[in-house]
């Protein structure tokens, strides 16, 4: 659902921030938590700390670019 929202608004910083937080949260789930989630949902998205960091860095870069465009 978050990915669909980002397709509609790819530069929305709140959505980008939520996706980065989601990746960090998934990457930090314990084995037991992953097992519980997989019982409730068909598949759990794979995510690493690096995914969360790169998503957060891209969000910051886009924000910086928008701020620079506003100054011109």
C-alpha positions as CSV (number, residue, x, y, z in Angstrom):
1,X,0.0,0.0,0.0
2,X,2.9,2.4,0.8
3,X,4.5,1.6,-2.6
4,X,1.2,2.4,-4.3
5,X,1.1,5.7,-2.5
6,X,4.7,6.5,-3.6
7,X,3.8,5.7,-7.2
8,X,1.2,8.5,-7.0
9,X,3.4,10.9,-5.0
10,X,7.0,9.9,-5.4
11,X,8.4,13.1,-3.8
12,X,6.2,13.1,-0.7
13,X,8.8,13.2,2.1
14,X,6.4,11.7,4.7
15,X,5.9,8.6,2.6
16,X,9.6,8.3,1.9
17,X,10.3,8.6,5.6
18,X,7.7,5.9,6.4
19,X,9.2,3.5,3.9
20,X,12.6,4.0,5.4
21,X,11.3,3.4,8.9
22,X,9.4,0.3,7.7
23,X,12.6,-1.1,6.2
24,X,14.5,-0.5,9.4
25,X,11.7,-2.1,11.4
26,X,11.6,-5.2,9.2
27,X,15.3,-5.6,9.3
28,X,15.3,-5.6,13.1
29,X,12.6,-8.2,13.6
30,X,13.7,-11.3,15.6
31,X,13.3,-14.8,14.2
32,X,10.2,-15.3,16.3
33,X,8.6,-12.1,15.2
34,X,9.3,-13.0,11.6
35,X,7.7,-16.4,12.1
36,X,4.6,-14.8,13.7
37,X,4.2,-12.3,10.9
38,X,4.6,-15.0,8.2
39,X,1.7,-16.9,9.8
40,X,-0.6,-13.9,9.6
41,X,0.5,-12.7,6.1
42,X,1.4,-14.7,3.1
43,X,4.9,-13.2,2.6
44,X,7.1,-10.7,4.5
45,X,9.1,-8.3,2.4
46,X,12.8,-8.7,2.7
47,X,14.6,-5.7,4.1
48,X,18.0,-5.0,5.5
49,X,19.5,-2.1,7.5
50,X,21.2,-1.0,4.3
51,X,17.8,-0.8,2.5
52,X,16.6,1.5,5.2
53,X,19.7,3.6,5.1
54,X,19.7,4.0,1.3
55,X,16.0,4.9,1.4
56,X,16.6,7.5,4.1
57,X,19.6,8.9,2.2
58,X,17.5,9.2,-1.0
59,X,14.8,11.0,0.9
60,X,17.3,13.4,2.3
61,X,18.8,14.0,-1.1
62,X,15.4,14.7,-2.6
63,X,14.6,17.1,0.2
64,X,17.9,19.0,-0.2
65,X,17.3,19.2,-4.0
66,X,13.8,20.7,-3.4
67,X,15.2,23.2,-1.0
68,X,17.9,24.3,-3.4
69,X,15.3,24.7,-6.2
70,X,13.2,26.8,-3.9
71,X,16.1,29.2,-3.4
72,X,16.6,29.8,-7.1
